[in-house]
Amino acid sequence: MDKLKGKGKEAVGKLTGDHRKEAEGKADQAKGRAKDAVDEAGDRAKGIKDSLSGDDDK
């Protein structure tokens, strides 16, 4: 959601020449990418834990 909101802010900032809004949009996109990376790392860690303990849900 942050990435989508950020893209919108960045686009509005570019269209209006509002550099602050454009920067906020870029920051929101970075925040979204960071959240995605954390979620992915958590999923990988869970997968590793499950494979080591034999708790696969297959």
C-alpha positions as CSV (number, residue, x, y, z in Angstrom):
1,M,0.0,0.0,0.0
2,D,2.8,2.4,0.8
3,K,4.4,1.8,-2.6
4,L,1.2,2.7,-4.4
5,K,0.5,5.7,-2.3
6,G,4.1,6.8,-2.8
7,K,3.8,6.5,-6.6
8,G,0.8,8.7,-6.5
9,K,2.5,11.4,-4.4
10,E,5.6,11.3,-6.5
11,A,3.5,11.7,-9.7
12,V,1.5,14.6,-8.2
13,G,4.7,16.2,-7.0
14,K,6.3,16.0,-10.5
15,L,3.2,17.4,-12.2
16,T,2.8,20.3,-9.8
17,G,6.5,21.0,-9.4
18,D,6.2,20.3,-5.6
19,H,9.6,18.8,-4.8
20,R,8.6,18.1,-1.2
21,K,5.6,16.0,-2.3
22,E,7.8,14.2,-4.8
23,A,10.3,13.4,-2.1
24,E,7.5,12.2,0.2
25,G,6.3,9.9,-2.5
26,K,9.8,8.4,-3.0
27,A,10.1,8.0,0.8
28,D,6.7,6.2,1.0
29,Q,7.9,3.8,-1.8
30,A,11.1,3.1,0.0
31,K,9.1,2.4,3.2
32,G,6.9,-0.1,1.2
33,R,9.9,-1.9,-0.2
34,A,11.4,-2.1,3.3
35,K,8.2,-3.7,4.7
36,D,8.2,-6.2,1.8
37,A,11.8,-7.1,2.5
38,V,11.1,-7.7,6.2
39,D,8.0,-9.8,5.4
40,E,10.0,-11.8,2.9
41,A,12.8,-12.4,5.4
42,G,10.3,-13.6,7.9
43,D,8.8,-16.0,5.5
44,R,12.2,-17.4,4.6
45,A,13.1,-17.8,8.2
46,K,9.9,-19.6,8.9
47,G,10.6,-21.9,5.9
48,I,14.0,-22.7,7.2
49,K,12.8,-23.4,10.7
50,D,10.0,-25.6,9.3
51,S,12.5,-27.5,7.1
52,L,14.9,-28.1,10.0
53,S,12.1,-29.3,12.4
54,G,10.3,-31.3,9.8
55,D,7.1,-29.2,10.1
56,D,6.3,-28.9,6.4
57,D,2.7,-28.5,5.6
58,K,2.9,-30.6,2.5
